[in-house]
Amino acid sequence: MTPVADTATLTPVFVSLKLSLLRNGLRQSSGRTAAYIASVAVTLLIAAGQFLGLVLLRGTDHAGALIVLLSAVFALGWTVMPLFFPSGDETLDPTRLVMLPLRPRPLIGALLVASLVGIGPLFTLCLLVGSAVATAHGVASVIVAVIAVPLVLLVCVALARAVATANVRLLSSRKGRDLAVLSGLVVAVGVQVVNFGVQRLGVAGGLAELVPAARVVRWLPPASAIGAVESASEGAYGRAVLQLLLSVAALAALLYAWQRSLVKLMTAPDGSTLGAAEPTRKESASGLDRLLPEGRTGTVMRRSLRYVWRDPKTKAAWVTSLAVGLIVPLFNALQGNGTIYVACFAAGMLGIQMYNQFGQDTSAFWMVAQTISTTRDAHLELRARAAALLVITLPYAALVTVLTAAVLGRWRALPEGLGLSFALLGAMLATGAVASARFPYSIPQDSAYKNVAPGQAGLAWISVLGGMVSAALLCAPLIVLTVWLHLSGADDWSWLLLPVGTVYGALLTAAGLRLAAPQVARRLPEILAAVSKG
């Protein structure tokens, strides 16, 4: 009979396993080690700053309201982050443990403790300790804080693990990744809403404006545990005990839900491949397909647009760019401190999609390489990919500029905003074509969370950051013209920036494609090797 391990036996094994995996992962490359150390240093600096800021709030009126809401926001972050980043190590994925003689309850305990090892839990612990210091006054509140801080941390980690376990198979499917993309849009909007709310606090009545919301949130776990510290400080011991019990009940409910999901995950058959035997539906040409030109251009455009619609990684990048490119200009305009030039942010975000064009092909790029034998073939390939991007980016950049002008009420500035956006978009397409030829990198397809293959992060940074700086420099003549028109009092002629910017952007795109085409035709083996590492 196969022995079954208990929690006390499994916990040190899983903790040491996670530490070993982290150590061995850092040994793979010096670049990966440097990036990890840098990320830890930055995280610790931010955590120290947040801790100091929370401690300085001690004694401030209505500080408890801010801290309760902050703990709720952190719990929300722990809830949604598993949809985009692994909450632990990839090898702690429960599906990898199906064949081992492990029972769910001991496994949950070991996974929970192992999940406490990492940068995220340490960062959260620093904020929770700072929150407790800011709100604890008296011996009773200190005792409550000693219970509340680890309780909140356990609830956050259990929440993340329960969400991750419940969505392991969902997120590995195409529908699940589409859902994650949609959730990313929600998070992007939520971040901007929080930013907007913080700025509005300074205009309104300060922290006092948070009190009504905090009165409700302090009864919602795990924020209720932090609220218990404030209640104990006020002498409301019965309320503090009740708030702690709410968080304890939430932790028990999460562990139960996690156990149910784990049992189902490890015992139910995986139906991810059941649909493989089903007859495939014959695809009919869509209206967009019928509008595309014939020949190589239409074929490449159709392939690129299908990547945007079907490939999870490409779709995630596009949704993020579309969402952030719209949110940032509009929220700046709604806050009353934006200008029409902020609308160029949308063109910049969308133009980034031109970078690393061949990385999305991964190892299948060899089929594309078979069709490129001359510089002309390479030019047609790049031109078609740029045209596919323009089908989306050009009208969207125009829409964001129009909406920004409408919110600001500055319709006279619309032509120059459009001209600058089109020029920046053309510059991004030009530099993106060159970067795709000179600095290609692989996009791993076996991980839903990694967008760069190990050891190629430097290439990705050089490609994107170098291209963005180059695009800004290429737009310098048009920026100088815009400044000159306004300083010389020739505002009535600013409408000329629309045709000038449009033509200038088109010329930049054409020049960039011409410059990149010979490099693509000459570096096909190097590009294939670079994009096949993932």
TIDONU-189957 format. One line per 5 residues: their letters; for each residue x, y, z of C-alpha. Coordinates in steps of 0.001 Angstrom, whole numbers, padded with zeros to 6 digits. Each point is the difference from the previous one (the first is absolute). Layout:
BEGIN
A> X,Y,Z ~ ...
% end
This chain:
BEGIN
MTPVA> 000000,000000,000000 ~ 001364,003380,-001008 ~ 000555,002284,003000 ~ -001758,003369,-000024 ~ 001936,003026,001208
DTATL> -001461,002403,002535 ~ 000274,003786,000178 ~ 002989,000022,002363 ~ 001923,-002234,-002391 ~ -000968,001795,-003186
TPVFV> 000534,003604,001114 ~ 003825,000002,000266 ~ 000178,-001965,-003250 ~ -002054,002546,-001918 ~ 001815,002964,001538
SLKLS> 003408,-001479,-000830 ~ -001294,-000920,-003462 ~ -001030,003577,-000666 ~ 003325,001358,001229 ~ 001893,-002532,-002118
LLRNG> -001995,000874,-003089 ~ 000648,003677,000579 ~ 003715,-000596,000511 ~ 000339,-002244,-003043 ~ -001998,002432,-002115
LRQSS> 002367,002828,000872 ~ 002972,-002157,-000995 ~ -001237,-000256,-003588 ~ 001353,003394,-001022 ~ 001704,002997,001548
GRTAA> -002581,002279,-001604 ~ -002825,-001802,001736 ~ 001843,000224,003334 ~ 000632,003718,-000442 ~ -003632,000635,-000950
YIASV> -001254,-001900,003044 ~ 002358,001780,002384 ~ -000985,003361,-001496 ~ -003709,-000806,000327 ~ 000484,-001073,003645
AVTLL> 001918,003192,000768 ~ -002635,002208,-001600 ~ -002822,-001862,001738 ~ 001672,000304,003374 ~ 000616,003717,-000523
IAAGQ> -003650,000551,-000901 ~ -001101,-002108,002959 ~ 002251,001994,002339 ~ -001425,003244,-001352 ~ -003552,-001232,000399
FLGLV> 000744,-001234,003517 ~ 001481,003361,000979 ~ -002938,001862,-001517 ~ -002496,-002124,001917 ~ 001896,000441,003252
LLRGT> -000018,003774,-000509 ~ -003797,-000157,-000232 ~ -000132,-001030,003665 ~ -002113,002502,001882 ~ -001444,001537,-003179
DHAGA> -003736,000523,-000134 ~ -001834,-002610,-002061 ~ 003218,-001958,-000662 ~ -001893,-003170,000866 ~ -002407,000587,-002874
LIVLL> 002877,000175,-002491 ~ 001698,-003091,001423 ~ -003166,-002090,-000073 ~ -000620,000904,-003639 ~ 003653,-000626,-000844
SAVFA> -000172,-003506,001454 ~ -003128,-000674,-002069 ~ 001791,001160,-003157 ~ 002905,-002325,000791 ~ -002373,-002923,000476
LGWTV> -001541,000812,-003369 ~ 003457,000034,-001538 ~ 000784,-003423,001446 ~ -003275,-001218,-001519 ~ 000627,001091,-003584
MPLFF> 003785,-000395,-000239 ~ -000140,-003818,-000423 ~ -001771,000636,-003297 ~ 003140,001676,-001364 ~ 002953,-001153,002077
PSGDE> 000685,-003284,001792 ~ -000765,000341,003686 ~ 002824,-002426,000737 ~ 002421,-002165,-001900 ~ -001163,-001659,-003198
TLDPT> 000907,-003411,001395 ~ -002362,000617,002915 ~ -002820,-000267,-002522 ~ -002273,-002679,001523 ~ -000447,-001690,-003376
RLVML> 003666,-001011,000186 ~ -000655,-001878,003266 ~ -002883,-002190,-001157 ~ 002016,-003225,-000119 ~ 001427,000422,003514
PLRPR> -001687,-001572,003065 ~ -001033,003315,001531 ~ -003256,000762,001770 ~ -001588,003418,-000531 ~ 000058,001222,003609
PLIGA> 003747,-000539,000655 ~ 000743,001259,-003490 ~ -001925,003231,000656 ~ 001944,000637,003198 ~ 003337,-000559,-001713
LLVAS> -000931,002146,-003003 ~ -001269,002775,002263 ~ 003248,000167,001956 ~ 002099,-000234,-003177 ~ -002019,002846,-001508
LVGIG> 001108,002238,002858 ~ 003549,-000171,-001362 ~ 000494,002736,-002565 ~ 000189,003713,-000723 ~ -003761,000503,-000118
PLFTL> -000727,-001305,003508 ~ 002958,001957,001397 ~ -001246,003205,-001618 ~ -003503,-000601,001347 ~ 001334,-000781,003465
CLLVG> 001875,003318,000092 ~ -003171,001907,-000850 ~ -002072,-001925,002515 ~ 002508,000620,002789 ~ 000071,003691,-000911
SAVAT> -003801,000073,000037 ~ -000069,-001621,003437 ~ 002550,002476,001370 ~ -002034,002905,-001353 ~ -003279,-001108,001583
AHGVA> 000991,-001857,003185 ~ -000315,002068,003200 ~ 000113,-001895,003275 ~ 000839,-003502,001148 ~ -003284,-001547,-001185
SVIVA> 000392,001378,-003521 ~ 003594,-001266,-000158 ~ -001200,-003495,000928 ~ -002688,000217,-002678 ~ 002607,001220,-002510
VIAVP> 002238,-002995,000735 ~ -002926,-002235,-000979 ~ -001306,002155,-002864 ~ 003238,000417,-001996 ~ 000711,-003717,-000626
LVLLV> -003724,-000646,-000406 ~ -000316,002543,-002812 ~ 003133,-001347,-001666 ~ -001333,-003560,000147 ~ -003356,001079,-001419
CVALA> 001708,001803,-002902 ~ 002239,-002965,-000817 ~ -002841,-002509,000335 ~ -002164,002197,-002211 ~ 002674,000100,-002683
RAVAT> 000619,-003735,000163 ~ -003716,-000820,-000085 ~ -000515,002192,-003071 ~ 003075,-001456,-001701 ~ -001032,-003597,000687
ANVRL> -003564,000578,-001154 ~ 001259,001511,-003263 ~ 002974,-002245,-000826 ~ -001740,-001828,-002827 ~ -002129,002964,-000957
LSSRK> 002994,002283,-000488 ~ 001842,-002673,-001992 ~ -002808,000018,-002577 ~ -000675,002589,-002656 ~ -003241,001162,001613
GRDLA> 001702,000344,003353 ~ 002805,002091,-001427 ~ -002566,002190,-001688 ~ -001627,000450,003409 ~ 003366,000931,001475
VLSGL> 000422,002599,-002726 ~ -003389,001474,000891 ~ 000953,-000023,003673 ~ 003162,001898,-000909 ~ -002167,002702,-001491
VVAVG> -001991,000193,003230 ~ 003197,000307,002028 ~ 001345,002742,-002269 ~ -003224,001960,000405 ~ 000021,-000625,003751
VQVVN> 003531,001366,000401 ~ -000964,003189,-001780 ~ -003162,000302,002099 ~ 002076,-000282,003177 ~ 002427,002593,-001333
FGVQR> -002882,002296,-000867 ~ -001519,-000481,003447 ~ 003299,000776,001769 ~ 000352,003247,-001903 ~ -003568,000944,000765
LGVAG> 000624,-000474,003724 ~ 002382,002923,000028 ~ -002617,002209,-001638 ~ -002838,-001174,002273 ~ 000229,-000393,003754
GLAEL> 003055,-002231,000313 ~ -000153,-003297,001885 ~ -003370,000923,001500 ~ -001572,-000824,-003354 ~ 001019,-003650,000483
VPAAR> -001861,-000492,003263 ~ -003406,-001035,-001479 ~ 001595,-002640,-002229 ~ 002254,-001220,002820 ~ -003005,-000551,002285
VVRWL> -001240,-002610,-002460 ~ 003345,-001515,-001028 ~ 001147,-000575,003598 ~ -002597,-002775,000232 ~ 001283,-001751,-003128
PPASA> 002798,-002576,000457 ~ 002952,000271,000057 ~ -000251,003764,000527 ~ -002163,-000753,003036 ~ 003077,-001356,001824
IGAVE> 001832,003304,-000477 ~ -003197,001776,000991 ~ 000051,-002040,003209 ~ 003266,001678,000995 ~ -001636,003422,-000238
SASEG> -003073,-001251,001842 ~ 002179,-001295,002851 ~ 001761,003365,000118 ~ -003377,001681,000444 ~ -000949,-002404,002805
AYGRA> -002648,-001838,-002047 ~ 001287,-003472,000920 ~ -003176,-001831,-000984 ~ 000095,001524,-003460 ~ 003689,-000848,-000314
VLQLL> -000613,-003659,000872 ~ -002861,-000191,-002502 ~ 002155,001506,-002749 ~ 002764,-002492,000714 ~ -002478,-002877,-000097
LSVAA> -001210,001172,-003409 ~ 003526,-000269,-001386 ~ 000492,-003390,001649 ~ -003251,-001203,-001560 ~ 001142,001328,-003373
LAALL> 003298,-001874,000329 ~ -001827,-003228,000840 ~ -002365,000475,-002953 ~ 002915,000644,-002357 ~ 001858,-003092,001188
YAWQR> -003149,-002079,-000489 ~ -000557,001384,-003492 ~ 003667,-000556,-000789 ~ -000263,-003612,001177 ~ -003109,-000601,-002121
SLVKL> 001727,001418,-003080 ~ 003114,-002033,000716 ~ -001948,-003239,000320 ~ -001845,000670,-003225 ~ 003199,000976,-001782
MTAPD> 001898,-003106,001084 ~ -002786,-002539,-000531 ~ -002091,001237,-002931 ~ 001149,-000893,-003528 ~ 001620,002746,-002030
GSTLG> -002349,000808,-002850 ~ 002308,002493,-001681 ~ 000651,-002371,-002904 ~ -003449,-001528,-000321 ~ -000945,002410,-002721
AAEPT> 002930,-001082,-002164 ~ -001979,-002896,-001419 ~ -002976,002145,-000873 ~ -000359,001013,-003624 ~ 001321,003470,-000613
RKESA> -002282,002640,-001378 ~ 000757,001346,-003407 ~ 000941,003627,000313 ~ -001755,002406,-002258 ~ 001550,003198,-001186
SGLDR> -000943,002934,002154 ~ -000851,003440,-001278 ~ 003464,001248,000902 ~ 001644,-002841,-001942 ~ -001917,001006,-003102
LLPEG> 001262,003559,000352 ~ 003650,-001011,000169 ~ 002057,000109,-003206 ~ 001017,-003115,-001884 ~ 003483,-001445,-000111
RTGTV> 002680,000023,002666 ~ -001172,003242,001586 ~ -003500,-001272,000700 ~ 001275,-003359,001268 ~ 002443,001559,002450
MRRSL> -002567,002536,001200 ~ -002547,-002756,000569 ~ 002537,-002043,001974 ~ 001001,002996,002150 ~ -003600,000917,000771
RYVWR> -000781,-003592,000958 ~ 002927,000074,002417 ~ -001624,003012,001636 ~ -003333,-001811,000299 ~ 001139,-003532,000866
DPKTK> 003473,-000038,001560 ~ -000324,000602,003776 ~ 003344,001788,000352 ~ -000611,002292,-002963 ~ -003568,000675,001073
AAWVT> 001123,000869,003535 ~ 002556,002472,-001326 ~ -002569,001616,-002279 ~ -002712,000252,002646 ~ 002445,001561,002449
SLAVG> 001165,002548,-002572 ~ -003540,000853,-001079 ~ -001219,000369,003575 ~ 002918,001994,001394 ~ 000237,002095,-003172
LIVPL> -003596,001112,000542 ~ -000050,000225,003799 ~ 003060,002203,000552 ~ -001003,002869,-002344 ~ -003653,-000035,001045
FNALQ> 000692,-000105,003739 ~ 002504,002816,-000327 ~ -002586,002002,-001906 ~ -002707,-000783,002568 ~ 002267,001218,002786
GNGTI> 000279,003336,-001744 ~ 003785,-000033,-000366 ~ 000325,-001711,-003372 ~ 000815,001349,-003443 ~ -000720,-001172,-003508
YVACF> 003596,-001187,-000244 ~ -000628,-002706,002608 ~ -002093,-001739,-002675 ~ 003299,-000886,-001694 ~ 000418,-002544,002803
AAGML> -002485,-002254,-001806 ~ 002076,000084,-003191 ~ 003104,-000841,002007 ~ -001638,-002945,001772 ~ -001396,-001400,-003237
GIQMY> 003229,000558,-001924 ~ 001825,-002286,002436 ~ -001846,-002914,-001620 ~ 002252,000411,-003044 ~ 003021,-001006,002053
NQFGQ> 001141,-003631,-000057 ~ -002310,-000875,-002880 ~ 001681,-003346,-000578 ~ -000003,-000996,003675 ~ -003720,-000759,-000116
DTSAF> 000695,-002586,-002727 ~ 002336,-001908,002375 ~ 001616,-003052,-001614 ~ -002626,000073,-002758 ~ 001922,002947,-001452
WMVAQ> 001853,-002541,-002137 ~ -003095,-000201,-002217 ~ 000101,003769,-000460 ~ 003732,-000136,-000638 ~ -000596,-002525,-002804
TISTT> -001998,002629,-001873 ~ 002690,002699,000258 ~ 002796,-000301,-002538 ~ 000578,003630,-000996 ~ -000073,003432,001568
RDAHL> -003267,000658,-001818 ~ -001611,-003010,001685 ~ 001150,001265,003385 ~ -001343,003470,-000775 ~ -003396,-001382,-001017
ELRAR> -000127,-002069,003199 ~ 000769,002978,002229 ~ -002305,002319,-001937 ~ -002915,-002405,000334 ~ 000582,-000381,003748
AAALL> 000098,003777,000395 ~ -003188,000306,-002052 ~ -001742,-002520,002284 ~ 000950,002115,002999 ~ -001240,003160,-001688
VITLP> -003427,-001580,-000500 ~ -000399,000194,003793 ~ 002393,002688,001171 ~ -000833,002802,-002421 ~ -003753,000282,000711
YAALV> 000527,-000700,003696 ~ 002629,002730,000403 ~ -002356,002389,-001792 ~ -002895,-001033,002271 ~ 002025,000582,003191
TVLTA> 001099,003422,-001260 ~ -003568,000982,-000834 ~ -001281,-001167,003406 ~ 002785,001875,001795 ~ -000808,003183,-001912
AVLGR> -003689,-000437,000819 ~ 000649,-000427,003744 ~ 002365,002986,000050 ~ -002321,002039,-002189 ~ 002909,001003,-002246
WRALP> -001214,-000806,-003486 ~ 002375,002511,-001597 ~ 002920,-002067,001274 ~ -001332,-003201,-001600 ~ 001912,000337,-003346
EGLGL> 003379,000421,001671 ~ -000770,-002854,002414 ~ -000839,-002285,-002907 ~ 003078,001099,-001944 ~ 002342,-000695,002906
SFALL> -001669,-003362,000711 ~ 000329,-001118,-003618 ~ 003630,001124,-000145 ~ 000835,-001875,003217 ~ -001803,-003088,-001262
GAMLA> 002026,000120,-003228 ~ 003225,000383,001964 ~ -000916,-002964,002216 ~ -000736,-002179,-003017 ~ 003321,000991,-001572
TGAVA> 002107,-000662,003079 ~ -002036,-003129,000763 ~ 000858,-001467,-003394 ~ 003705,000622,000574 ~ -000164,-001346,003559
SARFP> -001789,-003139,-001224 ~ 002893,-000639,-002365 ~ 002845,000888,002357 ~ -001269,-001072,003437 ~ -002452,-002922,-000347
YSIPQ> -000773,-002065,003082 ~ -002123,-003014,000825 ~ -003398,000092,001722 ~ -000444,-003229,002018 ~ -003213,-001817,-000814
DSAYK> 000175,-002581,002808 ~ -000523,002611,002700 ~ -002954,002331,000284 ~ 002047,002470,002010 ~ 003375,000380,-001720
NVAPG> 000250,002295,-003007 ~ 003760,-000268,-000497 ~ 002144,-003126,-000120 ~ 002698,-000299,002708 ~ 003147,001880,-000960
QAGLA> -001737,002251,-002546 ~ -001384,002661,002338 ~ 002821,002346,-001039 ~ -001003,-000347,-003648 ~ -003597,000820,000854
WISVL> 000981,003128,001942 ~ 002350,001186,-002748 ~ -002655,-000635,-002631 ~ -002824,001855,001735 ~ 001789,002770,001879
GGMVS> 002512,000705,-002757 ~ -002771,000060,-002578 ~ -002168,002349,002057 ~ 002856,002449,000527 ~ 000855,-000156,-003713
AALLC> -003649,000595,-000915 ~ -000128,003057,002253 ~ 003154,001368,-001649 ~ -001456,-000620,-003450 ~ -003055,002050,000985
APLIV> 002187,002886,001193 ~ -000409,002065,-003221 ~ -003778,-000085,000286 ~ 000179,000833,003721 ~ 002239,002967,-000769
LTVWL> -002454,001163,-002665 ~ -002875,-000250,002493 ~ 001864,002023,002638 ~ 001004,002615,-002574 ~ -003565,000452,-001209
HLSGA> -001244,000663,003526 ~ 002877,002218,001088 ~ -000183,002113,-003158 ~ -003724,000609,000465 ~ -000910,-001918,-003157
DDWSW> -002599,-002171,001735 ~ -002385,000421,-002923 ~ 002406,-002036,-002137 ~ 000228,-002917,002450 ~ -002450,-001958,-002155
LLLPV> 002908,-000518,-002423 ~ 001458,-002453,002492 ~ -002645,-002560,-001004 ~ 001055,-000413,-003658 ~ 003672,000593,000815
GTVYG> -000043,-002551,002839 ~ -001864,-002554,-002114 ~ 002420,000279,-002910 ~ 003010,000069,002309 ~ -001175,-003153,001793
ALLTA> -000578,-001784,-003313 ~ 003492,000951,-001202 ~ 001554,-001219,003240 ~ -001827,-003324,-000286 ~ 001101,-000469,-003608
AGLRL> 003608,000866,000860 ~ 000030,-002355,002975 ~ -001348,-002889,-002058 ~ 002572,000644,-002724 ~ 002781,000064,002582
AAPQV> -001136,-003154,001798 ~ -000738,-002161,-003056 ~ 003651,-000728,-000987 ~ 000833,-000826,003617 ~ -002885,-002484,000209
ARRLP> 001012,-001698,-003276 ~ 003618,-000212,001163 ~ -000659,-001115,003607 ~ -002646,-002698,-000485 ~ 002031,-002753,001773
EILAA> 000791,002288,002951 ~ -003644,001074,000293 ~ -001206,-003611,-000096 ~ 002479,-001009,002710 ~ -001002,002948,002198
VSKG> -003768,-000524,-000206 ~ 000258,-003787,000473 ~ 001547,000064,003483 ~ -003371,000045,001758
% end
